[in-house]
Amino acid sequence: MKSSPPNQSAPDREFVLPVEGFTGTPEEIQRQWFEKVYRGRGDSMLQLSWRAVLMGSVLGGILSLTNLYIGLKSGWGIGVAITACILSYAIWTTFVKIGLVKTPMTILENNCMQSTASSAGYSTGGTLVSAFAAFILLNGHPLSIPLTLAWVFFLAILGVTMAVPMKKQMINIEQLRFPSGVAAAETLQALHSHGQKGMRAARALGIAGVLAALDNFWHDGFALFSRLAPCSSAALVTKFNTVFFGPAWMGRTVMFDWEPIFIAAGAITGMRVCISMLLGGTLCWAVFVPIMQHAGVITGSGFRDVVQWTLWFGASCMVTSGVFGFFVQWRIALSAFSGFGKLFSRRAKLIEMEAIETPMSWFAAGQLVSLIALSWLAHASFHMPYWQSALAVALSFALALVACRVTGETDTTPIGAMGKVTQLTFGALNPGNVNVNLMSANITAGAAASAADLLTDLKSGYLLGAHPRKQFLAQFAGIFIGTLVSVFAFTLIVNKPEVIGSDQFPAPAAQTWAAVAQALSQGLEALAPVKVWSIIIGGVVGIVFSILPVMFPKQQKYLPSASAFGLAWVFHWYYGLLFFIGAVLAYGFQKKSPAKSEEFLYPIASGVMAGGALMGVALIFWQNGPEMWHKLLGH
């Protein structure tokens, strides 16, 4: 009889995730979960351990670099939980086999690990590539490092503690699905139930990561050596583009480029979004831009010059679709606010559940500390009145309540829409102050992102029978390493203000935030007529694209995505092409080999993105290292 793999135990093999949830009164639902899921697992299995937190911190810190790199290039954010699960499983299993450690991590330790990694790798860095990068665009300089560290840290605390009452209502009682949380739980269950399958996925991720890193070195690293530069893939692709597209089309970014990161991102993103991106980009860069150039409206030929004209349509399309979609989902919003009182209700709570849930006193302490800290920061940085800071935090809770419910039901966190609602609010309250407009929206977006991310992780723990309080502490621990790595890496990568909005880092999210702040502060009358019409038409397109799925719900997968269509107007055309190629490859793989694609598609795509992005960051440090460190140290 064969022995079980080191990470496999009888409870893991026999345990069935309660994905469909439980029925009955709130008290009955909680009783069923406690007795059928938690008892025998969360009350006896090791979970919050130093090794889990340290592993999550290391992996989250590393993966935060990939999200910074990809976010500055494409405005896209990639969840790190599943990637961290696969890597942690492989690393720790290897440690056990070589005798470096004596015992494998339990499934609940890995669950705590992925909560720490997710907090460190995703929650703390999201607004750096949007609001903080937009601040640089508008002001020509970044915030100081201490201020940036403080902003990111207290925003994360605000969001993480904000989720405490929401978890009890949305996950325990209403049992919202939170699809990404379900996927992470299923991944952990598969890794610990089928050891060989987990190692195959980890091996695929590792090989893809190494190949992508080598490829990125060929693309960008060869340029650092004069003899190798002509042989780099970037140089070869440039020769190809010169022959087949010509300088005029290359100036419009209508050309081919070789960046597998975005092919991998397209494989994960899906066909509908990627087709929308390609269509939007083609309309922008192959139709609108040439017409405007021939008419003499757009006089520049490089991306930085041209995008100052195209971003208005794209930003308007994304903003109106996000805000309109927010109001279209009025039933979700209404249910979020109708259940507001239940968040703090003490009815239908078991004594056993109260002993393991995160205390409401932690929620109160986190909100109070964040409110005081953020109010002081906003006043000290931008002379923002204290009452407006308090309003921003209060508005954050209300909008995060809706954002978390939308995430639970649709797996999409409307961070952009939440931020734009705040920008519109403060555009009326404090007109003309772009920094107040920007950073007030940053409070809302940061809180919503952190809260939704924590709830997604807590859903994984709920399905696996984890101790909620211990999982909260794991995520809270990730804030510290995530803040340090994300902020210092951002400071080193964006070593010059002109990097933002360049060919290297188009920063489409930052372009959008800055455009909205600028339009609200200056008024439409200050903009060129073409930009005004772009805003109007883009807004109409965004609303129409939001209405279509409501009118034709059964055809939703065939209808364009407004956010993807608008985003394509803010970054290079060839990014949309690469996303589309990735979606086509993934679709073909899924059709030809459904079982293999289910096992290997996500690990391979994650490996390509992680390996390529980490090599890209390493090359930036290598090329500009001395100058970066002198700047960082203030010399």
Secondary structure, 3 states (H helix, E strand, C coil): CCCCCCCCCHHHHHCCCCCCCCCCCHHHHHHHHHHHHHCCCCCCCCCCCHHHHHHHHHHHHHHHHHHHHHHHHHCCCCCCHHHHHHHHHHHHHHHHHCCCCCCCCCHHHHHHHHHHHHHHHHHCCCCHHHHHHHHHHHHCCCCCHHHHHHHHHHHHHHHHHHHHHHHHHHHHHCCCCCHHHHHHHHHHHHHHHCHHHHHHHHHHHHHHHHHHHHHHHHHHHHHHCCCCHHHCHHHHHHHHHHHHCHHHHHHCCCCCCCCHHHHHHHHHHCHHHHHHHHHHHHHHHHHHHHHHHHCCCCCCCCHHHHHHHHHHHHHHHHHHHHHHHHHHCHHHHHHHHHCHHHHCCCCCCCHHHHHHCCCHHHHHHHHHHHHHHHHHHHHHHHCCCHHHHHHHHHHHHHHHHHHHHHHHHHCCCCHHHHHHHHHHHHHHHCCCCHHHHHHHHHHHHHHHHHHHHHHHHHHHHHHHCCCHHHHHHHHHHHHHHHHHHHHHHHHHHCCCHHHECCCCECCHHHHHHHHHHHHHHHCHHHCCHHHHHHHHHHHHHHHHHHHHHHHCHHHHHHCCCHHHHHHCCCCCHHHHHHHHHHHHHHHHHHHHCHHHHHHHHHHHHHHHHHHHHHHHHHHHHHHHHHHHHHHHCCC
